[in-house]
Amino acid sequence: MKYNEVKGANRIVKNSSYLISKPYELKNRWRNEFNNNNPICLELGMGRGEFIINMAKQNPKVNYIGLELNESQTATAVSKIGKQDIPNLRLICADAKDIDKMFGREIDTIYLTFSEPWPKPIDEKKRFTHINFLKLYDRVFKKDKHIILKTDNKVLFAYSLETMSSYWYEFKKVSMDLHNDERKIPNIMTDWEIKCNHDRKQIYYVDAIFKG
Ligand SMILES: C[S@@+](CC[C@H](N)C(=O)[O-])C[C@H]1O[C@@H](n2cnc3c(N)ncnc32)[C@H](O)[C@@H]1O
């Protein structure tokens, strides 16, 4: 997918105190970075960061890391943070396929929000719920494997339920229509999700766990 280019993205990202420029150096040392023993949650493909920034603001006793490949998207997230002080938030601009080089067994939850669906069969391996990614996550989860996914893409959702269940994940909660679910599942909407909601598009949600 093409994203709007942000002028000076490299400088904006580099100068942000939220950005971890050498995440490999923090492998097995994230507790020191956050200076606490609180759980650590990671969003892969955070985009413009609305989800992870707001999660961090709402849950100060949990640490959040937003990882994003695209520098312009990361720069937009940095701009959204602006001058706010959010001590439990860090950003990484890198490829998700390298997370095992950045983290030891330190992650409690992985969030996949509106991940790119990669609809062509040739791109299947890029899907964040491809079996290779699920295997990769094993190397960074602390104990239980816990993935929370939401998407407006029915095909990606069905695919993800299939790959996760074949990899022994169990589903704690599944919703075929998150915004109208009577269980009132707590949710933070991204810009894209607000648009989906406006267009009355269904949002699919799964909270999946494999107890190690
Ligand atoms: C459709 S956007 C969703 C952004 C955000 N999670 C949201 O809900 O608004 C998907 C994001 O994943 C990022 N992405 C795709 N492949 C990636 C990878 N291998 N590593 C890190 N980020 C990736 C894209 O650059 C894009 O910003």
The ligand as an ORCA input file, in Angstrom:
! r2SCAN-3c Opt
* xyz 0 1
  C      -3.226     -0.502      6.981
  S      -2.013      0.193      8.014
  C      -2.725      0.104      9.630
  C      -2.103      1.049     10.593
  C      -2.646      1.034     12.038
  N      -2.379     -0.214     12.707
  C      -4.114      1.363     12.079
  O      -4.886      0.553     12.596
  O      -4.487      2.460     11.629
  C      -0.767     -1.071      8.049
  C       0.594     -0.562      8.495
  O       1.488     -1.659      8.613
  C       2.765     -1.243      8.164
  N       3.531     -2.447      7.791
  C       3.307     -3.297      6.750
  N       4.210     -4.273      6.729
  C       5.035     -4.052      7.788
  C       6.175     -4.727      8.307
  N       6.653     -5.844      7.722
  N       6.765     -4.237      9.405
  C       6.296     -3.130     10.018
  N       5.235     -2.440      9.558
  C       4.597     -2.884      8.478
  C       2.451     -0.347      6.989
  O       3.548      0.494      6.662
  C       1.235      0.400      7.517
  O       1.578      1.586      8.161
*
